[in-house]
Structures are given as C-alpha cells and as structure tokens.
Amino acid sequence: EARDRSELRPEIGEVSIAVEACGVCRTDVHLAEGEVSTPLPVVPGHQVVGRVLERGDGVEGLRPGDVVGVGWVSATCGRCAFCVSGRENLCLRARFTGRDRDGGYAEQMTAPERAVYRLPPG
C-alpha cells in the first residue's frame, strides 16, 4: 500500500531529511526475503545520504540544508554491556533504520539526531 510521506514532521530530538541517495545492502535483501524479521509496514534502506529539511525541538547540532548520512543504529538502551563497551549494534533493545523505523527508500524520512551525521563538503 502506498503512503503519502510528503507531510513528515520530525518529533522531539529528530530531523526530517530529503533523501538524495540510498544504497542497497545485503541487509535489505534479508529483510525483503523474510530472513530478518521486521514489523510491517516499514520503508527499508539504511545507507542514506540527504539534506536536513527541518529539525524537531531539542535538536542542537544540525541545521536545515546540512548534508547528512543516517546510521543503521537509530536507538539503543545506552546502559547494557554492549552499549557501554562501544558495541551498540549488539544491544538487545536497539532499533535500526530501515528495519524498526522507516528508512531511505523514500523521498523523505525522519531520524533521531544521534543517528544522523553531518558530512564534510565535497
């Protein structure tokens, strides 16, 4: 089912992003083939590059127009042994871009500021 995503608004601590490119990864194929579970419906794609459109309340480090990349890990607990040892991708409560929240195979998306990285010029 197609959904209109043109009215996406960032929530507290999030930015909305105009997607300019999104790579294809084997993880996306695993999701499409059902080898990795995901709550549906979800927009896949986690290798995202785009421009910040709007920022939600509490966002300090990013501005509209910034060119950014969006990470695979969108949220973690921050307290488990994996998180405190720098292996957040193994957190049992982690949420992932394109699996647990909509990813970049769309014209726009939202993402938490902590999962968005300003890219250098060029």
C-alpha positions as CSV (number, residue, x, y, z in Angstrom):
1,E,0.0,0.0,0.0
2,A,1.4,3.4,-1.0
3,R,1.5,6.1,1.7
4,D,2.0,9.8,1.3
5,R,5.1,10.8,3.1
6,S,5.2,14.4,2.0
7,E,4.0,15.7,5.4
8,L,6.6,14.1,7.6
9,R,7.4,16.2,10.6
10,P,10.2,15.5,13.0
11,E,9.4,14.6,16.6
12,I,11.4,15.9,19.6
13,G,15.1,15.1,19.0
14,E,14.6,14.2,15.3
15,V,15.2,15.8,12.0
16,S,13.4,15.4,8.7
17,I,15.6,14.6,5.7
18,A,15.2,14.9,2.0
19,V,16.7,11.7,0.7
20,E,19.2,12.2,-2.1
21,A,20.6,8.7,-2.3
22,C,20.2,5.3,-0.5
23,G,22.4,2.3,-1.1
24,V,21.3,-1.3,-1.3
25,C,22.8,-3.6,1.3
26,R,22.6,-7.3,1.8
27,T,20.6,-6.5,5.0
28,D,17.9,-5.0,2.7
29,V,17.7,-8.3,0.8
30,H,17.5,-10.3,4.0
31,L,14.5,-8.1,5.1
32,A,12.8,-8.4,1.7
33,E,13.2,-12.2,1.7
34,G,12.0,-12.5,5.3
35,E,15.3,-13.8,6.6
36,V,15.3,-11.0,9.2
37,S,12.1,-10.1,11.0
38,T,10.8,-6.6,10.8
39,P,7.5,-5.0,11.9
40,L,5.4,-4.1,8.8
41,P,4.8,-1.8,7.2
42,V,8.3,-0.4,7.1
43,V,10.3,1.5,4.4
44,P,13.7,-0.2,4.1
45,G,17.0,1.4,3.4
46,H,19.7,2.3,5.9
47,Q,22.6,3.7,3.8
48,V,21.1,7.1,3.4
49,V,22.5,10.5,2.3
50,G,20.3,13.6,2.2
51,R,19.8,17.1,3.4
52,V,18.1,18.2,6.6
53,L,14.8,19.8,5.9
54,E,13.5,20.6,9.4
55,R,14.6,19.9,13.0
56,G,12.4,19.0,15.9
57,D,12.5,20.5,19.3
58,G,15.8,19.8,21.2
59,V,17.9,19.3,18.1
60,E,21.1,21.4,18.5
61,G,23.8,20.1,16.2
62,L,22.1,20.0,12.8
63,R,20.6,22.8,10.6
64,P,18.3,22.8,7.6
65,G,20.4,22.4,4.5
66,D,23.1,20.3,6.2
67,V,24.2,17.3,4.1
68,V,24.0,14.2,6.3
69,G,24.3,10.5,6.4
70,V,22.0,8.3,8.5
71,G,23.3,5.4,10.5
72,W,21.9,1.9,10.7
73,V,21.6,2.1,14.5
74,S,18.9,4.6,15.3
75,A,18.4,3.9,19.1
76,T,19.9,1.8,21.9
77,C,19.4,1.5,25.6
78,G,22.7,3.1,26.4
79,R,23.2,1.1,29.5
80,C,23.8,-2.6,28.7
81,A,27.2,-4.2,28.5
82,F,27.2,-3.9,24.7
83,C,26.3,-0.2,24.7
84,V,28.9,0.8,27.4
85,S,31.6,-1.1,25.6
86,G,31.0,0.6,22.2
87,R,29.2,-2.3,20.6
88,E,25.7,-0.6,20.4
89,N,24.8,-2.6,17.3
90,L,24.5,-5.7,19.6
91,C,22.2,-4.0,22.1
92,L,19.2,-6.2,22.6
93,R,16.9,-3.2,22.7
94,A,18.4,-1.5,19.6
95,R,16.2,-0.1,16.9
96,F,17.5,0.0,13.3
97,T,16.9,2.4,10.4
98,G,15.0,0.6,7.7
99,R,14.0,-2.3,9.9
100,D,12.4,-0.9,13.1
101,R,11.7,2.6,11.7
102,D,11.3,3.8,8.2
103,G,14.5,4.2,6.1
104,G,15.7,5.8,3.0
105,Y,13.8,4.2,0.1
106,A,11.6,7.2,0.1
107,E,11.8,10.9,-0.9
108,Q,11.8,11.9,2.8
109,M,12.4,10.3,6.2
110,T,12.9,11.3,9.8
111,A,15.7,10.2,12.1
112,P,16.9,10.8,15.6
113,E,19.7,13.4,15.8
114,R,22.0,10.9,17.4
115,A,21.8,8.7,14.3
116,V,22.5,11.5,11.8
117,Y,26.0,12.6,10.9
118,R,26.9,15.8,9.1
119,L,29.1,15.0,6.1
120,P,32.0,17.1,5.0
121,P,31.8,19.2,1.8
122,G,32.6,17.5,-1.4
